[in-house]
Amino acid sequence: MNMKKANKLLKNPNLKWIALVLLVVMVFAIPGYKWMERDNQARAQRMKSALSPVIMVPGSSASTERFNELVKLLNQNTPTKHSVLKINVSTNGNLSYSGSINKNDNEPFIIIGFKNNKDGYSNIKKQAGWLDEAFEAISQDYKFNNFKAFGHSNGGLIWTYWLEHYYSTYSDEITMKRLMTVGTPYNFSEKNINHKTQMLEDFIKCKNRLPKNLVVYSVSGGKNYESDGIVPEASVAAGKYIFQKQVKSYTAMTITGDKADHSDLPQNQQVVQVIQQYLLEPIKNKNNQVISRQGKKSDNDKNGQNEQD
Amino acid sequence: MPIAIIGSYFKLLRDAVFSPDSFIYNILNFDLTMSDKIWYAGSFICNGFVRVTFGLFGLYAAYFAARYTARLYHKDSTLAGMTAVMIIMFCAYASNVGNKLSNKSMFSSSVLQINALLLALLVGYAVGEIFHWLGKNHQPVEFEHVHRVRTRAWNALLPASVSIIAGMILGIIIYELQIKILSSSTFKELVIQIQNSNNIFEIIALAFVVMLLSWIGIGYPLASLSTAAALTSGAATVNLNYALKHGGSWNVPYKFLGSSLVYPYGAMGGASVVLALIVIILLSHQNKETENIAKANLLPAAFNSTWGFMIGLPIILNPVLFLPMVLIPVINIMIASLAIFLHIITPCVYPVLKGTPGILISFFGSNGNWSNLVFSICLFILDILMLIPISLLGQRIERKLKAYEYEKGQQTA
């Protein structure tokens, strides 16, 4: 009886359909397993990674060589030298590299420049797309889980556009901890905040996409009382309409004195100091590592609250 | 209904092939190997068809529910159907007109989604009943000339108007109270509660509710339970980070997290009971008609696209299948948590791609733990065994029903 039943079951024409679907599932299971292994391994690598690069974007008409002086100044008084990787993005999104990241350097500088580095909103949109090409490549190559961003002039605009339009693809695996923009004209050359440019309007419209736990510093130069010679102070200050009450803290600073010109800012001694103090990780010292970190942290928060206007 | 099966296949294609976080898309590395043109064309077609089948399913469901109810009582069934379509559209309009942010078009309303099937069925049924009580008898004829059509329209005026007034009131209620009836956000709390709970009893109780809702035709909670959003919850992230750090998920802090119990084991990606039922129907080889439905749905159901069968058989509102539909997932969850407790299987903490076949979810979700795979297969076989007595019962009822109908047919003839 049982045999008969089994026989009947085997002759069931539906069996081949079940077998077929089972086969399909199995065929997909094998590459699926491989994919899973690879993906989880990469995830684990990223998770454990201590790498926290500073990614720098120069302004309009500037190349990846723009920050050479700044890097030199930043590397002057540090026990561990930051290594530098420069990436040039061509107009069709091809990347060319120069320099390299040292194996034991946990805070390398990655400078991303564009072949087309012209001014204007439409170019900034394109540049943000190129920035994303480069970012995707380095995020896969170096598997960091957090980074700091630095933008001079239009570089800050490119970062802002990138944050609002591209960052969400990475945000569950990679965190932008801090963003520092120097002399960034959030309202282009407009002196009057009541005249908002299209770009500023767009930035404000999409500001809810900005990460809630990001710390932002906006540094402006004061050559005279109105501007750094090129960018009006009011245009830099317009950043508050984008970041304030959106990110964790937004701090605006004005640098005056010698070399406060727009194009001098990246090699201004005060800017270097500000970068070391706020953007970079505190220098690790075996004895007071924890203390200095905590001190730094509370410092940050205090600044964030006090200077937010 | 064939519409649901068509929808199922396109949903399968969309969820497994043409979306960047999907199973087949990733393992075949379509990111690089598929040209953008094909990808855009494919996702355009799939999205479009999922939209017109599942996205507008309320229309079809209301139409047919009203039509068959009216026909049962020999009333003008076509007009009943059209009236029901009008009312459900008005409800869709009412629920979406206040929608400030996104699409105001009523075609994108959550009321019309397949996940809100219950509402459409109720509207259709109510309209059918109104035609039953107020409509004049109607005999379909081969040829209708103008005069007849005119009387037909006149006859339907009273029940249609009453239905529309009732529909109007329903729509006003929806609009005034801004009840987002039956949308994923309504059940957000419920789903979040499940995903963040680490208490087995709470999870079991809530899973019971979710399955109950999906049995009566409200699929939103089950659907949103299945999305990748499960991983964004705090506890799940803690689990994942722990597992990544320690290279395994044996000792994660939240072992009995709802998000890693209900989806991989309880519902097996939403397909456990449905797939088991399909296999039983195919193996028992009894009724040609149901067998064909089962055959057509085998592939989509294996990849968790179950609506075709839910409606085709139907499972929804089918009293025979109520108990297994609701209880089997709960039993699965209990067995799985016991197995986790006894260290037979590891908790599923790793992210799983969309459209991963249900049986493989716990295997992939545990970074390829073989005992998880064996356990899942055993669990599935157990589900089938549990379903056998029910399906025998179902067959017996079906036979009796047929005999009864035959008798009744004899009497009237």
Interface residues (C-beta under 8 A of the other chain):
Chain A: L9 N12 P13 N14 L15 W17 I18 V21 V24 V25 F28 A29 P31 G32 Y33 K34 W35 M36 E37 D39 N40 R43 A44 M47 K48 D172
Chain B: F23 I24 N26 I27 L28 L231 T232 L240 N241 L244 K245 G247 V279 L282 L283 H285 E291 A294 K295 L298 L299 A302 Y350 P351 L353 T356 P357 I359 L360 F363 F364 N367 G368
